[in-house]
Amino acid sequence: MKFKKPLLGTVLAFQAFLAGNTAWGATFNVNTSQELRDALAQAAGNRQDDLILIGEGTFLAGGTPFSYNADNILNDSEDFDLTLQGAGVENSILDAEGLGPVLTIASSFKFDDNDTTIRVSGLTFQNGDAADTGSGGGLTVSANEADIVVEQAQFLNCDAGLSFGGGAQLYTAQGEIRLDRSFFSGNAGEGGAGASLLSALGKIVVASNIFASNASKNHGGGLFVGQEDDSGLEINVVNNTFFGNSAVENGGGLYLTASDDQVSNVYNNLFSENVAGAGRDLYYFESNATGPAFTLGLYHNVLADIADNCQNGALCQPRIMQAANMASGPFLLDPANGNFALSDDSPAIDAGSASAPDLPAFDFAGNARSRGSAPDIGALESEPELPAAEVPSNGGGCSLGMGKSWGEGVTLGGPFIAGLYTVLRRRKK
């Protein structure tokens, strides 16, 4: 049985909902690269909440990144929301063709951008190359107090060069960051080859994403995430899949950095076949290595190798709380060929924790979480076994008429990502 593919219709309906039910100051419908540039430039200084609806097609950056730069506005502040909404990752593609970064959004010098949100959704970023510019290869967002949300997006073959964040580089000094249901593959950079997320004072949530085959020259092959100051806030990394990522130094899958009273929670994540000099699955760095370390909670993950910088520091005292983690067993169906579904006999099925902080309501494909006795581990939730249907004695009843059983190959659809990977809808046992 195939997933329904409401990709375009669902996204267009969502776009219509946004345009009709939110008090946007300005709405832009863009269908060419130049229209996108013009919309970003106008939105950066119009002092309104802006919604930019990006239509179907491939938008070529042509060596100059698409740019929203509120920092260049010399008069009034740009203390307003910005939303970039694509028509789905198959349909709205921003391509730099290896000639430079793809998209930069800057409001880091606007000290009154509090209570605002920068949101990017339903877009593919590909073939970005930041070289020595200091930005990320695909998407760069820098803010002071604004929250940053990136959801249902895709980052392919982008390179941050000498900087962090091959696919995405997200920074806010005082706001929160949320990365949700996005796919990162083939990206590179000095650190955080898939994505680099950094907030000085705000909470960071990473949920239901897939990081596959990203390569870092330094730290964090799949993901680099951290908080700069002793804020005491949380980093929650929940229900993600890290497969085949690499880092020359530390943290092939995930690199975490925090300090003192901060709390980092790593729940329900699946790490497999990552490579690094130290901590091939997870490396955590205590920035205050002469005092008490931040608290790291490791619960209900599949991971085999972790390391930290406290191992050789006599005064560094890591506080690790962990339970219900596992290191071996058949987990994924065919990840080498882009199939990140759990295998039928995977011990990760129903092995997650329903008490995970910021447990996502949906998995990577848009299906509901916790459809069994507990959430699965990893980005994709397996399909619960259906009860046998009772057939009326008169021979009546219903037929799906699709000619496919539940175990056959289907295209990973959901409302936002379709056609890129093939998965099997697996039944929970």
N, C-alpha and C positions, 0 to 999 in steps of 0.2 A: 504493500500500500504506500503510495507516495504521499509525502507531505503536501498539503495544499500550498500553493505558491501565491499568497496574496501580497507579494513583495511590492509591486508598484502601486496596486490599488490601495493597499493598507497605508503605505507611506503618503500617497497623495491625499487620502482621507485624513491622515494625521496632520498633513500640511494645512488642509482646509480647516481642521479643528483649531490648529494654532492660530491661523489667520482670523478665524471668526469668533474665537472665544477668549482671546487674550487681548488686552488693551495695548496693542503694539502702536508705537508712535509712527513707525515707518515699516512698510513691507516691500521687499524687492523681489521680483521674479527674474531670475537670470538664466540665460540659455547660451551665452557665448563667454569666452574668456574675458573679452573687454567689458562686457556687462558685469561680470563678477568683480573685476578691478574697480569699476566705477561705483558699484554698490558698496564695496568695502571702504573706499575713500570717502564717500558721502556719509556712511554710517559712523565713521570715526569722529566726525565733527558736528553731527546734526543735533546733538543733545536730546536724543529720543531713544526709547527702547526699539531695537532694530531686529527684524526677522528677515533673513536672506534665504529665499527658497531657491535651491540650485537644481535645475532641471536635468533631464537625461542627456548624456553625452560625455565626451572626454574633453576636459578643459586643460589646455596646454599652457604651462607657465612661461615657456620660451626663454628661459635663462634668467628671468626676473621673477622672484617669488610673488605670489598673491599676498597682499599686505593690508592689514587693518592696523593703523598706527595712531592711536589716540594720543600718544606721547608727543606727536608733532603739532598738536592743536595748542596754539599759544594763548588763546584767550580763556574761554570758559572750560570747566572740567567736563569730562565725558563719563558722568556717573550714571550709566544706563546699561540695561541688559543688551547682550548681543547673542543671537541664535543663528547658526548656520545649519540649515536642514537640507540634506540631499534627498534624492528619490530612491535611496538604497544603494548599497555598495556595488551592486552589479550595474547600476544605471548612472550614477554620478561619480565620475572619476577625475581627480585632480592629478595631473601627470607633469613632472618637471623634466622628464626625458634625460635625466642625469646631468642637467645643465645648472642646477642650483637647488636651494630648498624649495619646498612646495608652497607652504602657507605660513605666514607669521602674523600673530595677533599680539599687539603690545599695548598695555595700559599701566605699566609698572611704575611710572612716575606720576600717576594720578592718585594722590594720597587720599582722595575722598571717593574712591570707587567701591566703598563698602555697600553691603546690601544689594549687590549686583551679581549677575551670573553670566559667565561666558560659556556657551553650550555649543558643541559640535556633534552632529549626529547624521548617520546615514550616508557617509562619504567614504570613498577610497582615496588614499594618498599613496602615490607610487613613484619610484624612480627619482627620489630627491637626493641631492648631493650637496651637503653644507660645506664641504672642504674645510677651510679655516675661518669661516664666518662666525663661529661661536653659537650658531643656532642648531636646532635639530634638523634632521634630514627631511622629515615629512611635515609634521605640524609642530610649530613652536607657539606656546602661549605663555606670556609673562604678565603678571598682574600684581597689584599691591594688596588690596583687600578683597577683591572680587573672588567668588567661588568659580571653580573650573569644572565643567562636566564634559566628558567625552564618552559617547555611547554608540553602540551599534555601528562602529567604524572599522576600517580595514587599512593596514599599513604594510606595504609590500616593497621590498628592495630599496629601502632608503638608507642613506649613509650620513651620519653626523660628522664624519671626518675626525677632526681633533677634539670634538666636543661630545657631550652626552646626549642621549635621546635620538637614536637613529630613526626610529619610527615616529616617536612623539617626545617632545621636551616640554613639560608642564611645570610652571613655577608660579606660586603666589606667596607673598610675604605673610599675609595674615588671614587669607581665605582658606576654604576647604577644597580638596580635589577628589573627584570621583571618576574612576575609569571602569566602564561597565560594558560587558558583552561585545568586546572588540577582538580583532584578530591581528597578530603581528608575526610576520614571517620574512626571512631573508634580509633583515635589517642589520646594520653594523654601526659601530661608533666607538669612541674611547671608553665609554661606560653606558650602561643602560641601553644596550643595542636595540632591544625592542622598544622600551619606553623608559624615560627618566622622570620621576615625579618628586618634587621637592616643595615643602612648605615650611616656613619658619615657625608659624604659630597655629596652623590649622590642621584639622583632622584629614586623614587620607584613607580612602576606601578603594580597593581594587577587587572587583567581583566578576566572576563568570567570563573571564577572558582566556584566550588561547595564545601562548607564546611558543612558537615553533621555529627552530633553525635560525636563530639570531646569534650573531657573533660579536663579542666585545674584545677590544684590544686590551682592556684593563679589568674593570669590575662590572658584574651584572650582565650576563649574556642575554637573559630574557628581560629582566626588570631591575632597575635601580630605584629605590624608594627611601625617602628619609625626611627628617625634620631637623632644622638647623639649631633651634634654640631649646632651652629647657622648659618647654611649654606644658609638659605633663599631659599632652593630648595623645590620641590614639592613632596608630596605623593598623588597619584591618585588611588583611589579604585573605580572601575567602573564595573557595570554590573555583580556582583557576587551574589550568593545565599548562605545565612547563615541559616541553619535549624537545630534546635534541639541540638545546642552546649551549653556547660555549663562552668562556671567559679565559683569557690568558692568565690573569691573576686570580681573582676571587669571585665566587658566586656565579656558577654557570647558569643556574636557573634564576635565582633571586638574590639580590644584595640589599640588605637592610642596614640603615645607619640611624642611630638615635642616641639620646644621652639621658643620664640620670633618671628622673622620675617618669620618663615617657614609657608608654606601654605599646608593644607591638604584638598583635594577634595574628597567627598564621593557622587558619582552620580549613580543613576539607580540600586541600590542594593536592594535585597529583604531579609529582616530579618524576621524570623518566628520561634516561639516556642523556643527561646533561654532563658537560665536561668543564673542569676548571683546575687551576693550580691548587686551590684549596676551597673546600666547600662546594663540591660540584652541583649540589642541589640548592643549598642555602648557605650564605655567609652573612654574619651580622657583625657590625662594627660599632663598638662603643667609643664615641668621640671623646669622652672623659675617661681615659684609660687609667687614671690614678685614683679614681673614686668608685662609688657604687654604680653598677651598670644599670641600664634600663631593663625593664622586665620583658622577657620574650615568652609568649605562650604558644606552644606547638601542640596542636590537638587534631587528631583524626586526619593526618596527612599520609600520603604515600611518599616517603623520602628515605634515601639511603645514606646520604653523606652531608653533614653540616660542619661548619668551622666558625671560629670567631677570633678576634684580635686579642681577647683576654687570655688566650691559651699560654702566651709567653710573658704576661704582665703580672708580677707578683701582687700589685695593688688593685688590679682590676678584678671586680667580683661580679661575674655574670649571674643574673637571676633568671634561670630557665625553668619554666613549668611545662611539663609535657605529659601526654597520655594518649593512648589509643592510636599511635602512629604505627605504620607498617612499612617494611622495606622490600618485600619480595612477593612474587606471584604474577600471573598473567593479568595485565590491566587493560591495555588498549587493543582495539581490534586490528588496525593496520595503519599506525601513525606514519610510517615511512611513505605511504601513499596518500596522506592527507585525511585518513579516517581516524578520528580521535574519540570515537564512541567506545564505551566500555565493552569488553568481551563478555560473552554469556557467563563464563566462569570467573569473572573478575571479583576478587574479594573486596573491591572498592564499592560494589553495589550495596546500598543501604548501610554503609560504614561511616558516613559523615555524622556531624553533630548538628542537631536542630537548634542548639543553644549558641551557635556561632554568632558573634557580634556582626551586625549588618549582613545577615544571611540573605542572599538575593531571592526575590520572589520568583525569578525566572532563570532558566539556564541559558547557555550561550545561544541555543537555537530558538529561544523564546517559549520553551515549554515550562510548565509549572515545576517548581522544585518540590522535593519531598513527596513523590508520588508512590513511594513504598513506605516501609516502616520507619525510614529515616532518610535524610538526604544522601545522595551518592557523593563520593569523592571525585573532584574534578569539575571541569567546566560543563560537561554534558550529562544530563540526567538520563538514565536508561528508561525504557518503556515498561510500565507495569504490565504484568500478565493479565489478559482479559479473561473474565469468567466465561465458561461455555454458555452459549445461547440456547435457550429452550425453544425447540421448534414445535409449533402447534400440530396437533394430531391430524388436522385436515390438510397438512402439507403447506400451509400458508407461512408467512414470515417475510423477512427482508433480506436482500442481498446487496452487498456493496458494489458488486458488478465490476470490480476493478481488476480482477484476474491476478492479484498479487497477495501473497500471504504476509503476515507481520514480520517475518524474518528476512524478507528479500531486501535487496539494495534499494535505498531511496536517496533522494537528493536532500542535503541539509538545507532546509528552507527557512521556516520561521518567517516572520514578517520582514526581516532585514537582510539576511544573508542566504543566498541560494545559488546552487550551481557551481560553486567553487570546490567544494569537497563532497565526497560521497560517504555516507555513513549508513549503518544498519540500525534500524530501530530495534533495540534488543529488549527482550522481555525480562522483567525481574523474575527470579525463581522463587 
